[in-house]
Amino acid sequence: MTSTSQLPDHFADLAPFLEWAQPTEVGRNAKRWRSSLEESQRFYDAMLERGPAALEYLGGFALDAISGPDRTLLNLCLALAECSATIEMYENPQPKYVFPIERFVPVHDTWDAANRGATL
């Protein structure tokens, strides 16, 4: 499978950022913490530009029906939410006055419905 086939065809330009498409919040935060500020800024800029189109596209699906390349795109959108703190608030991927990321363990990441996209 090529990297571009991991995304819907009209979002193939986001392929350089596939490493950000972690399936869990813990994974997305870990990626944010181990990325440089420059890497974070490149991802942030790309997703800020393409995010609205991605969300409009994904809005055509029921959340629990999003899978495959569409799920990868959703994970990129979710990663933007994590990365935005680095760029907009902290200007540092490892800010000094916050809990270390390994201490932040959201319980919903281990909840089965979180990985299926189910709604309550």
N, CA, C and O atoms as CSV, one atom per row, in Angstrom:
chain,resi,resn,atom,element,x,y,z
A,1,MET,N,N,0.843,-1.177,0.000
A,1,MET,CA,C,0.000,0.000,0.000
A,1,MET,C,C,0.889,1.241,0.000
A,1,MET,O,O,1.766,1.358,0.856
A,2,THR,N,N,0.695,2.131,-0.898
A,2,THR,CA,C,1.465,3.369,-0.922
A,2,THR,C,C,0.898,4.335,0.098
A,2,THR,O,O,-0.244,4.195,0.537
A,3,SER,N,N,1.702,5.313,0.471
A,3,SER,CA,C,1.247,6.250,1.498
A,3,SER,C,C,0.026,7.036,1.042
A,3,SER,O,O,-0.838,7.365,1.855
A,4,THR,N,N,-0.055,7.346,-0.271
A,4,THR,CA,C,-1.201,8.117,-0.732
A,4,THR,C,C,-2.488,7.304,-0.689
A,4,THR,O,O,-3.565,7.887,-0.565
A,5,SER,N,N,-2.416,5.969,-0.787
A,5,SER,CA,C,-3.631,5.167,-0.720
A,5,SER,C,C,-4.146,5.045,0.718
A,5,SER,O,O,-5.213,4.478,0.952
A,6,GLN,N,N,-3.402,5.565,1.656
A,6,GLN,CA,C,-3.849,5.562,3.047
A,6,GLN,C,C,-4.777,6.736,3.342
A,6,GLN,O,O,-5.308,6.857,4.446
A,7,LEU,N,N,-4.968,7.600,2.344
A,7,LEU,CA,C,-5.851,8.759,2.464
A,7,LEU,C,C,-6.816,8.769,1.291
A,7,LEU,O,O,-6.514,8.204,0.239
A,8,PRO,N,N,-7.971,9.400,1.453
A,8,PRO,CA,C,-8.845,9.579,0.287
A,8,PRO,C,C,-8.054,10.317,-0.808
A,8,PRO,O,O,-7.226,11.175,-0.506
A,9,ASP,N,N,-8.313,9.979,-2.064
A,9,ASP,CA,C,-7.531,10.523,-3.175
A,9,ASP,C,C,-7.397,12.036,-3.149
A,9,ASP,O,O,-6.308,12.555,-3.396
A,10,HIS,N,N,-8.455,12.745,-2.862
A,10,HIS,CA,C,-8.401,14.206,-2.903
A,10,HIS,C,C,-7.724,14.825,-1.675
A,10,HIS,O,O,-7.713,16.047,-1.523
A,11,PHE,N,N,-7.166,13.990,-0.807
A,11,PHE,CA,C,-6.370,14.478,0.321
A,11,PHE,C,C,-4.970,13.860,0.303
A,11,PHE,O,O,-4.294,13.822,1.331
A,12,ALA,N,N,-4.539,13.379,-0.860
A,12,ALA,CA,C,-3.227,12.750,-1.008
A,12,ALA,C,C,-2.091,13.710,-0.659
A,12,ALA,O,O,-1.003,13.268,-0.291
A,13,ASP,N,N,-2.331,15.010,-0.771
A,13,ASP,CA,C,-1.297,15.996,-0.442
A,13,ASP,C,C,-0.930,15.974,1.042
A,13,ASP,O,O,0.096,16.533,1.429
A,14,LEU,N,N,-1.746,15.343,1.868
A,14,LEU,CA,C,-1.456,15.248,3.302
A,14,LEU,C,C,-0.612,14.019,3.650
A,14,LEU,O,O,-0.308,13.790,4.820
A,15,ALA,N,N,-0.238,13.239,2.654
A,15,ALA,CA,C,0.554,12.026,2.888
A,15,ALA,C,C,1.853,12.271,3.658
A,15,ALA,O,O,2.239,11.406,4.445
A,16,PRO,N,N,2.548,13.397,3.477
A,16,PRO,CA,C,3.765,13.599,4.272
A,16,PRO,C,C,3.519,13.656,5.779
A,16,PRO,O,O,4.464,13.594,6.566
A,17,PHE,N,N,2.263,13.773,6.180
A,17,PHE,CA,C,1.937,13.921,7.599
A,17,PHE,C,C,1.271,12.679,8.189
A,17,PHE,O,O,0.690,12.751,9.272
A,18,LEU,N,N,1.346,11.549,7.498
A,18,LEU,CA,C,0.675,10.333,7.967
A,18,LEU,C,C,1.119,9.897,9.357
A,18,LEU,O,O,0.348,9.265,10.079
A,19,GLU,N,N,2.336,10.221,9.739
A,19,GLU,CA,C,2.821,9.845,11.062
A,19,GLU,C,C,2.002,10.499,12.187
A,19,GLU,O,O,1.984,10.012,13.317
A,20,TRP,N,N,1.330,11.601,11.861
A,20,TRP,CA,C,0.481,12.283,12.834
A,20,TRP,C,C,-0.871,11.581,13.009
A,20,TRP,O,O,-1.580,11.865,13.975
A,21,ALA,N,N,-1.239,10.690,12.117
A,21,ALA,CA,C,-2.574,10.070,12.112
A,21,ALA,C,C,-2.651,8.894,13.087
A,21,ALA,O,O,-3.037,7.790,12.703
A,22,GLN,N,N,-2.293,9.126,14.319
A,22,GLN,CA,C,-2.338,8.082,15.341
A,22,GLN,C,C,-3.791,7.786,15.716
A,22,GLN,O,O,-4.610,8.703,15.765
A,23,PRO,N,N,-4.118,6.529,15.980
A,23,PRO,CA,C,-5.518,6.158,16.226
A,23,PRO,C,C,-6.051,6.512,17.614
A,23,PRO,O,O,-7.254,6.405,17.853
A,24,THR,N,N,-5.179,6.931,18.533
A,24,THR,CA,C,-5.643,7.255,19.881
A,24,THR,C,C,-5.142,8.632,20.295
A,24,THR,O,O,-4.176,9.153,19.738
A,25,GLU,N,N,-5.809,9.203,21.272
A,25,GLU,CA,C,-5.395,10.486,21.823
A,25,GLU,C,C,-4.008,10.382,22.440
A,25,GLU,O,O,-3.189,11.290,22.297
A,26,VAL,N,N,-3.749,9.283,23.122
A,26,VAL,CA,C,-2.431,9.075,23.722
A,26,VAL,C,C,-1.357,9.070,22.627
A,26,VAL,O,O,-0.309,9.697,22.783
A,27,GLY,N,N,-1.616,8.370,21.531
A,27,GLY,CA,C,-0.666,8.326,20.417
A,27,GLY,C,C,-0.471,9.686,19.771
A,27,GLY,O,O,0.654,10.064,19.441
A,28,ARG,N,N,-1.553,10.419,19.591
A,28,ARG,CA,C,-1.456,11.752,18.988
A,28,ARG,C,C,-0.673,12.708,19.880
A,28,ARG,O,O,0.136,13.497,19.392
A,29,ASN,N,N,-0.911,12.637,21.180
A,29,ASN,CA,C,-0.157,13.480,22.101
A,29,ASN,C,C,1.316,13.080,22.146
A,29,ASN,O,O,2.189,13.944,22.218
A,30,ALA,N,N,1.592,11.801,22.104
A,30,ALA,CA,C,2.990,11.350,22.091
A,30,ALA,C,C,3.702,11.873,20.847
A,30,ALA,O,O,4.852,12.306,20.926
A,31,LYS,N,N,3.029,11.835,19.703
A,31,LYS,CA,C,3.612,12.374,18.469
A,31,LYS,C,C,3.875,13.869,18.629
A,31,LYS,O,O,4.926,14.364,18.222
A,32,ARG,N,N,2.939,14.574,19.211
A,32,ARG,CA,C,3.116,16.015,19.428
A,32,ARG,C,C,4.333,16.290,20.305
A,32,ARG,O,O,5.099,17.211,20.024
A,33,TRP,N,N,4.518,15.508,21.354
A,33,TRP,CA,C,5.622,15.742,22.289
A,33,TRP,C,C,6.978,15.394,21.690
A,33,TRP,O,O,7.986,15.994,22.061
A,34,ARG,N,N,7.019,14.436,20.772
A,34,ARG,CA,C,8.331,14.060,20.229
A,34,ARG,C,C,8.663,14.779,18.921
A,34,ARG,O,O,9.731,14.555,18.351
A,35,SER,N,N,7.774,15.629,18.445
A,35,SER,CA,C,8.023,16.396,17.224
A,35,SER,C,C,8.672,17.732,17.569
A,35,SER,O,O,8.424,18.304,18.630
A,36,SER,N,N,9.495,18.212,16.663
A,36,SER,CA,C,10.090,19.540,16.866
A,36,SER,C,C,9.025,20.606,16.624
A,36,SER,O,O,7.962,20.332,16.066
A,37,LEU,N,N,9.331,21.816,17.052
A,37,LEU,CA,C,8.412,22.927,16.815
A,37,LEU,C,C,8.238,23.155,15.313
A,37,LEU,O,O,7.142,23.483,14.858
A,38,GLU,N,N,9.304,22.984,14.549
A,38,GLU,CA,C,9.235,23.168,13.097
A,38,GLU,C,C,8.338,22.108,12.449
A,38,GLU,O,O,7.533,22.428,11.574
A,39,GLU,N,N,8.476,20.852,12.875
A,39,GLU,CA,C,7.612,19.781,12.349
A,39,GLU,C,C,6.156,20.062,12.701
A,39,GLU,O,O,5.260,19.909,11.871
A,40,SER,N,N,5.941,20.470,13.929
A,40,SER,CA,C,4.584,20.782,14.379
A,40,SER,C,C,4.001,21.932,13.577
A,40,SER,O,O,2.828,21.898,13.203
A,41,GLN,N,N,4.795,22.933,13.316
A,41,GLN,CA,C,4.318,24.087,12.561
A,41,GLN,C,C,3.951,23.699,11.134
A,41,GLN,O,O,2.939,24.167,10.612
A,42,ARG,N,N,4.758,22.850,10.492
A,42,ARG,CA,C,4.454,22.403,9.130
A,42,ARG,C,C,3.135,21.630,9.097
A,42,ARG,O,O,2.297,21.852,8.223
A,43,PHE,N,N,2.964,20.725,10.054
A,43,PHE,CA,C,1.725,19.963,10.124
A,43,PHE,C,C,0.534,20.885,10.390
A,43,PHE,O,O,-0.498,20.790,9.725
A,44,TYR,N,N,0.687,21.757,11.346
A,44,TYR,CA,C,-0.372,22.700,11.711
A,44,TYR,C,C,-0.785,23.537,10.505
A,44,TYR,O,O,-1.975,23.678,10.223
A,45,ASP,N,N,0.185,24.086,9.802
A,45,ASP,CA,C,-0.118,24.927,8.641
A,45,ASP,C,C,-0.852,24.148,7.553
A,45,ASP,O,O,-1.822,24.638,6.975
A,46,ALA,N,N,-0.382,22.936,7.279
A,46,ALA,CA,C,-1.028,22.111,6.248
A,46,ALA,C,C,-2.459,21.762,6.642
A,46,ALA,O,O,-3.370,21.844,5.818
A,47,MET,N,N,-2.657,21.376,7.892
A,47,MET,CA,C,-3.994,20.984,8.327
A,47,MET,C,C,-4.915,22.179,8.508
A,47,MET,O,O,-6.125,22.061,8.314
A,48,LEU,N,N,-4.365,23.316,8.874
A,48,LEU,CA,C,-5.200,24.508,8.978
A,48,LEU,C,C,-5.758,24.873,7.603
A,48,LEU,O,O,-6.894,25.333,7.482
A,49,GLU,N,N,-4.953,24.662,6.583
A,49,GLU,CA,C,-5.407,24.938,5.222
A,49,GLU,C,C,-6.390,23.882,4.722
A,49,GLU,O,O,-7.400,24.224,4.106
A,50,ARG,N,N,-6.109,22.611,4.977
A,50,ARG,CA,C,-6.910,21.516,4.422
A,50,ARG,C,C,-7.989,21.012,5.371
A,50,ARG,O,O,-8.905,20.303,4.953
A,51,GLY,N,N,-7.885,21.373,6.644
A,51,GLY,CA,C,-8.837,20.891,7.639
A,51,GLY,C,C,-10.294,21.169,7.337
A,51,GLY,O,O,-11.118,20.263,7.459
A,52,PRO,N,N,-10.647,22.390,6.945
A,52,PRO,CA,C,-12.058,22.647,6.652
A,52,PRO,C,C,-12.616,21.730,5.558
A,52,PRO,O,O,-13.736,21.233,5.679
A,53,ALA,N,N,-11.848,21.508,4.503
A,53,ALA,CA,C,-12.307,20.605,3.434
A,53,ALA,C,C,-12.398,19.173,3.949
A,53,ALA,O,O,-13.313,18.434,3.586
A,54,ALA,N,N,-11.449,18.784,4.795
A,54,ALA,CA,C,-11.473,17.436,5.357
A,54,ALA,C,C,-12.704,17.232,6.226
A,54,ALA,O,O,-13.376,16.206,6.129
A,55,LEU,N,N,-12.996,18.205,7.072
A,55,LEU,CA,C,-14.169,18.078,7.943
A,55,LEU,C,C,-15.467,18.108,7.149
A,55,LEU,O,O,-16.419,17.402,7.483
A,56,GLU,N,N,-15.508,18.915,6.109
A,56,GLU,CA,C,-16.698,18.928,5.258
A,56,GLU,C,C,-16.888,17.563,4.597
A,56,GLU,O,O,-18.002,17.040,4.555
A,57,TYR,N,N,-15.811,16.996,4.088
A,57,TYR,CA,C,-15.863,15.670,3.472
A,57,TYR,C,C,-16.298,14.617,4.493
A,57,TYR,O,O,-17.192,13.817,4.214
A,58,LEU,N,N,-15.678,14.613,5.662
A,58,LEU,CA,C,-15.995,13.609,6.688
A,58,LEU,C,C,-17.402,13.780,7.244
A,58,LEU,O,O,-18.005,12.822,7.728
A,59,GLY,N,N,-17.926,15.009,7.174
A,59,GLY,CA,C,-19.278,15.268,7.655
A,59,GLY,C,C,-20.349,14.533,6.868
A,59,GLY,O,O,-21.499,14.466,7.301
A,60,GLY,N,N,-19.989,13.983,5.723
A,60,GLY,CA,C,-20.927,13.213,4.922
A,60,GLY,C,C,-21.094,11.775,5.387
A,60,GLY,O,O,-21.859,11.015,4.794
A,61,PHE,N,N,-20.383,11.397,6.444
A,61,PHE,CA,C,-20.426,10.025,6.952
A,61,PHE,C,C,-20.928,10.008,8.387
A,61,PHE,O,O,-20.721,10.959,9.140
A,62,ALA,N,N,-21.586,8.925,8.756
A,62,ALA,CA,C,-21.869,8.690,10.171
A,62,ALA,C,C,-20.532,8.379,10.838
A,62,ALA,O,O,-19.695,7.693,10.252
A,63,LEU,N,N,-20.325,8.874,12.050
A,63,LEU,CA,C,-19.049,8.702,12.729
A,63,LEU,C,C,-18.633,7.239,12.820
A,63,LEU,O,O,-17.464,6.913,12.613
A,64,ASP,N,N,-19.566,6.367,13.124
A,64,ASP,CA,C,-19.208,4.955,13.270
A,64,ASP,C,C,-19.013,4.249,11.921
A,64,ASP,O,O,-18.665,3.069,11.891
A,65,ALA,N,N,-19.234,4.958,10.811
A,65,ALA,CA,C,-19.016,4.373,9.480
A,65,ALA,C,C,-17.676,4.796,8.874
A,65,ALA,O,O,-17.322,4.351,7.783
A,66,ILE,N,N,-16.939,5.646,9.571
A,66,ILE,CA,C,-15.660,6.128,9.039
A,66,ILE,C,C,-14.594,5.067,9.284
A,66,ILE,O,O,-14.327,4.683,10.423
A,67,SER,N,N,-13.990,4.602,8.190
A,67,SER,CA,C,-12.943,3.578,8.302
A,67,SER,C,C,-11.954,3.749,7.157
A,67,SER,O,O,-12.138,4.596,6.282
A,68,GLY,N,N,-10.901,2.934,7.172
A,68,GLY,CA,C,-9.913,2.935,6.111
A,68,GLY,C,C,-9.275,4.305,5.916
A,68,GLY,O,O,-8.959,4.981,6.895
A,69,PRO,N,N,-9.081,4.725,4.663
A,69,PRO,CA,C,-8.458,6.016,4.387
A,69,PRO,C,C,-9.214,7.195,5.005
A,69,PRO,O,O,-8.605,8.195,5.384
A,70,ASP,N,N,-10.532,7.077,5.106
A,70,ASP,CA,C,-11.311,8.146,5.724
A,70,ASP,C,C,-10.989,8.261,7.216
A,70,ASP,O,O,-10.954,9.363,7.762
A,71,ARG,N,N,-10.757,7.130,7.868
A,71,ARG,CA,C,-10.399,7.129,9.292
A,71,ARG,C,C,-9.026,7.773,9.495
A,71,ARG,O,O,-8.804,8.485,10.474
A,72,THR,N,N,-8.112,7.515,8.561
A,72,THR,CA,C,-6.790,8.147,8.629
A,72,THR,C,C,-6.941,9.659,8.537
A,72,THR,O,O,-6.286,10.398,9.272
A,73,LEU,N,N,-7.801,10.118,7.640
A,73,LEU,CA,C,-8.048,11.551,7.513
A,73,LEU,C,C,-8.655,12.104,8.796
A,73,LEU,O,O,-8.266,13.182,9.245
A,74,LEU,N,N,-9.596,11.389,9.389
A,74,LEU,CA,C,-10.175,11.820,10.663
A,74,LEU,C,C,-9.093,11.917,11.740
A,74,LEU,O,O,-9.071,12.873,12.514
A,75,ASN,N,N,-8.203,10.936,11.790
A,75,ASN,CA,C,-7.130,10.960,12.782
A,75,ASN,C,C,-6.204,12.156,12.570
A,75,ASN,O,O,-5.691,12.716,13.539
A,76,LEU,N,N,-5.982,12.557,11.309
A,76,LEU,CA,C,-5.197,13.763,11.050
A,76,LEU,C,C,-5.910,14.998,11.587
A,76,LEU,O,O,-5.279,15.889,12.156
A,77,CYS,N,N,-7.211,15.048,11.406
A,77,CYS,CA,C,-7.984,16.176,11.941
A,77,CYS,C,C,-7.917,16.207,13.462
A,77,CYS,O,O,-7.786,17.277,14.057
A,78,LEU,N,N,-8.004,15.059,14.085
A,78,LEU,CA,C,-7.902,14.992,15.542
A,78,LEU,C,C,-6.502,15.382,16.007
A,78,LEU,O,O,-6.345,16.003,17.058
A,79,ALA,N,N,-5.489,15.021,15.229
A,79,ALA,CA,C,-4.115,15.397,15.570
A,79,ALA,C,C,-3.931,16.912,15.508
A,79,ALA,O,O,-3.147,17.475,16.273
A,80,LEU,N,N,-4.644,17.566,14.607
A,80,LEU,CA,C,-4.581,19.026,14.556
A,80,LEU,C,C,-5.043,19.618,15.887
A,80,LEU,O,O,-4.464,20.589,16.372
A,81,ALA,N,N,-6.069,19.040,16.465
A,81,ALA,CA,C,-6.552,19.527,17.763
A,81,ALA,C,C,-5.458,19.409,18.828
A,81,ALA,O,O,-5.310,20.298,19.667
A,82,GLU,N,N,-4.701,18.322,18.795
A,82,GLU,CA,C,-3.607,18.140,19.752
A,82,GLU,C,C,-2.457,19.099,19.445
A,82,GLU,O,O,-1.922,19.744,20.347
A,83,CYS,N,N,-2.088,19.189,18.194
A,83,CYS,CA,C,-0.953,20.009,17.778
A,83,CYS,C,C,-1.213,21.498,17.973
A,83,CYS,O,O,-0.276,22.267,18.190
A,84,SER,N,N,-2.454,21.903,17.899
A,84,SER,CA,C,-2.755,23.331,18.010
A,84,SER,C,C,-2.298,23.908,19.348
A,84,SER,O,O,-1.950,25.087,19.417
A,85,ALA,N,N,-2.293,23.115,20.399
A,85,ALA,CA,C,-1.808,23.607,21.693
A,85,ALA,C,C,-0.329,23.973,21.608
A,85,ALA,O,O,0.098,24.979,22.175
A,86,THR,N,N,0.439,23.171,20.909
A,86,THR,CA,C,1.868,23.456,20.730
A,86,THR,C,C,2.064,24.793,20.047
A,86,THR,O,O,2.882,25.601,20.487
A,87,ILE,N,N,1.331,25.035,18.984
A,87,ILE,CA,C,1.522,26.235,18.173
A,87,ILE,C,C,0.841,27.459,18.778
A,87,ILE,O,O,1.448,28.527,18.864
A,88,GLU,N,N,-0.396,27.314,19.193
A,88,GLU,CA,C,-1.192,28.470,19.618
A,88,GLU,C,C,-0.978,28.882,21.072
A,88,GLU,O,O,-1.127,30.058,21.405
A,89,MET,N,N,-0.633,27.939,21.937
A,89,MET,CA,C,-0.541,28.264,23.359
A,89,MET,C,C,0.883,28.226,23.894
A,89,MET,O,O,1.340,29.171,24.537
A,90,TYR,N,N,1.580,27.126,23.624
A,90,TYR,CA,C,2.853,26.887,24.292
A,90,TYR,C,C,4.072,27.325,23.489
A,90,TYR,O,O,5.105,27.674,24.060
A,91,GLU,N,N,3.950,27.306,22.158
A,91,GLU,CA,C,5.087,27.584,21.274
A,91,GLU,C,C,6.279,26.690,21.611
A,91,GLU,O,O,7.439,27.070,21.456
A,92,ASN,N,N,5.946,25.489,22.076
A,92,ASN,CA,C,6.966,24.524,22.468
A,92,ASN,C,C,6.294,23.147,22.525
A,92,ASN,O,O,5.272,23.002,23.195
A,93,PRO,N,N,6.838,22.137,21.842
A,93,PRO,CA,C,6.197,20.816,21.890
A,93,PRO,C,C,6.279,20.143,23.260
A,93,PRO,O,O,5.502,19.234,23.551
A,94,GLN,N,N,7.212,20.585,24.097
A,94,GLN,CA,C,7.343,20.045,25.448
A,94,GLN,C,C,7.334,21.203,26.444
A,94,GLN,O,O,8.366,21.547,27.021
A,95,PRO,N,N,6.159,21.796,26.638
A,95,PRO,CA,C,6.100,22.975,27.500
A,95,PRO,C,C,6.537,22.671,28.926
A,95,PRO,O,O,6.332,21.574,29.446
A,96,LYS,N,N,7.136,23.666,29.527
A,96,LYS,CA,C,7.744,23.506,30.856
A,96,LYS,C,C,6.722,23.335,31.979
A,96,LYS,O,O,6.957,22.566,32.910
A,97,TYR,N,N,5.605,24.032,31.906
A,97,TYR,CA,C,4.685,24.058,33.039
A,97,TYR,C,C,3.406,23.264,32.804
A,97,TYR,O,O,2.318,23.715,33.162
A,98,VAL,N,N,3.532,22.099,32.211
A,98,VAL,CA,C,2.401,21.184,32.054
A,98,VAL,C,C,2.850,19.792,32.480
A,98,VAL,O,O,4.046,19.514,32.570
A,99,PHE,N,N,1.886,18.927,32.740
A,99,PHE,CA,C,2.234,17.556,33.090
A,99,PHE,C,C,2.947,16.887,31.926
A,99,PHE,O,O,2.562,17.099,30.776
A,100,PRO,N,N,3.955,16.102,32.184
A,100,PRO,CA,C,4.574,15.317,31.105
A,100,PRO,C,C,3.514,14.420,30.463
A,100,PRO,O,O,2.649,13.876,31.151
A,101,ILE,N,N,3.590,14.274,29.163
A,101,ILE,CA,C,2.549,13.565,28.421
A,101,ILE,C,C,2.345,12.132,28.914
A,101,ILE,O,O,1.225,11.625,28.862
A,102,GLU,N,N,3.386,11.478,29.383
A,102,GLU,CA,C,3.220,10.095,29.856
A,102,GLU,C,C,2.362,10.015,31.117
A,102,GLU,O,O,1.880,8.936,31.461
A,103,ARG,N,N,2.162,11.146,31.817
A,103,ARG,CA,C,1.297,11.162,32.997
A,103,ARG,C,C,-0.158,11.392,32.630
A,103,ARG,O,O,-1.045,11.196,33.461
A,104,PHE,N,N,-0.413,11.805,31.397
A,104,PHE,CA,C,-1.776,12.062,30.937
A,104,PHE,C,C,-2.301,10.800,30.256
A,104,PHE,O,O,-1.883,10.469,29.146
A,105,VAL,N,N,-3.207,10.104,30.917
A,105,VAL,CA,C,-3.737,8.857,30.383
A,105,VAL,C,C,-5.264,8.939,30.382
A,105,VAL,O,O,-5.905,8.601,31.377
A,106,PRO,N,N,-5.846,9.387,29.265
A,106,PRO,CA,C,-7.311,9.473,29.220
A,106,PRO,C,C,-7.928,8.078,29.245
A,106,PRO,O,O,-7.519,7.203,28.483
A,107,VAL,N,N,-8.901,7.873,30.110
A,107,VAL,CA,C,-9.516,6.553,30.223
A,107,VAL,C,C,-10.347,6.210,29.001
A,107,VAL,O,O,-10.524,5.031,28.697
A,108,HIS,N,N,-10.863,7.206,28.292
A,108,HIS,CA,C,-11.692,6.903,27.134
A,108,HIS,C,C,-10.884,6.298,25.987
A,108,HIS,O,O,-11.469,5.679,25.097
A,109,ASP,N,N,-9.565,6.455,25.978
A,109,ASP,CA,C,-8.744,5.851,24.930
A,109,ASP,C,C,-8.761,4.325,25.020
A,109,ASP,O,O,-8.547,3.641,24.019
A,110,THR,N,N,-9.009,3.802,26.190
A,110,THR,CA,C,-9.055,2.353,26.356
A,110,THR,C,C,-10.470,1.809,26.236
A,110,THR,O,O,-10.680,0.596,26.261
A,111,TRP,N,N,-11.423,2.691,26.106
A,111,TRP,CA,C,-12.823,2.314,25.969
A,111,TRP,C,C,-13.062,1.876,24.536
A,111,TRP,O,O,-12.731,2.618,23.611
A,112,ASP,N,N,-13.617,0.714,24.324
A,112,ASP,CA,C,-13.783,0.143,22.995
A,112,ASP,C,C,-14.509,1.074,22.029
A,112,ASP,O,O,-14.143,1.144,20.856
A,113,ALA,N,N,-15.520,1.781,22.493
A,113,ALA,CA,C,-16.288,2.649,21.604
A,113,ALA,C,C,-15.450,3.804,21.074
A,113,ALA,O,O,-15.755,4.336,20.007
A,114,ALA,N,N,-14.399,4.207,21.792
A,114,ALA,CA,C,-13.548,5.295,21.333
A,114,ALA,C,C,-12.877,4.908,20.015
A,114,ALA,O,O,-12.696,5.755,19.140
A,115,ASN,N,N,-12.516,3.668,19.873
A,115,ASN,CA,C,-11.840,3.222,18.655
A,115,ASN,C,C,-12.816,2.901,17.524
A,115,ASN,O,O,-12.404,2.788,16.370
A,116,ARG,N,N,-14.082,2.755,17.834
A,116,ARG,CA,C,-15.079,2.493,16.804
A,116,ARG,C,C,-15.754,3.760,16.342
A,116,ARG,O,O,-16.452,3.746,15.328
A,117,GLY,N,N,-15.566,4.866,17.059
A,117,GLY,CA,C,-16.211,6.104,16.685
A,117,GLY,C,C,-17.671,6.157,17.088
A,117,GLY,O,O,-18.434,6.959,16.550
A,118,ALA,N,N,-18.068,5.316,18.025
A,118,ALA,CA,C,-19.473,5.277,18.437
A,118,ALA,C,C,-19.838,6.544,19.198
A,118,ALA,O,O,-18.990,7.173,19.831
A,119,THR,N,N,-21.080,6.896,19.125
A,119,THR,CA,C,-21.570,8.057,19.855
A,119,THR,C,C,-22.410,7.583,21.028
A,119,THR,O,O,-22.944,6.474,21.028
A,120,LEU,N,N,-22.513,8.433,22.005
A,120,LEU,CA,C,-23.324,8.089,23.185
A,120,LEU,C,C,-24.729,8.603,23.010
A,120,LEU,O,O,-25.569,8.418,23.890
